[in-house]
Amino acid sequence: MGWGCGRRQAIVIGDTIGTGIFLVSSDMARTVGSARLVFASWIIGGVIVLFGAFCYAELGAAFPKAGGPYVYLGRGLGPVWDFFSGG
């Protein structure tokens, strides 16, 4: 029985979210003082990260070359910025 791509993605996502929730939530609750504000900040942060992932996916589709951020910065902002990004 093999591990499909969806199962592996679920493990990575669950690990990332679980680590963030268990390590950061108590500090957030102590700072803001309200469970509703903690939940709202997690939801807003999740939406922002989702939009970032969509943007990154669009860049990957528009510039299908190896190099990721190096290619995107060089193509979008010029060779100086891709140099500073580590290229």
C-alpha positions, 0 to 999 in steps of 0.5 A: 500500500503506497502513500499517494501524493494527497496523503503526503501533502496532508501530512506536511500541511497537518504538521505545519499547521499543528506545529504553529497552533501548538507553539504560537496560540498560547502566546497569541491568546495571552497577547490579544486576550480573546479566543475570537481574535486568535481564531480571526487572526489564524483565518486572516493569516490563512487567507493571506498565505493562500493568496500568496500560494496562488500568486506563486502558482501563477508565476510558476505557470508563467515562467516554467523554468528551473530556479523558482524565485530567482527566475521570477525576480530576475524576470520581473525586477531585473538582474540585480534583484535576482543576484541579491536573492542568491542567484 
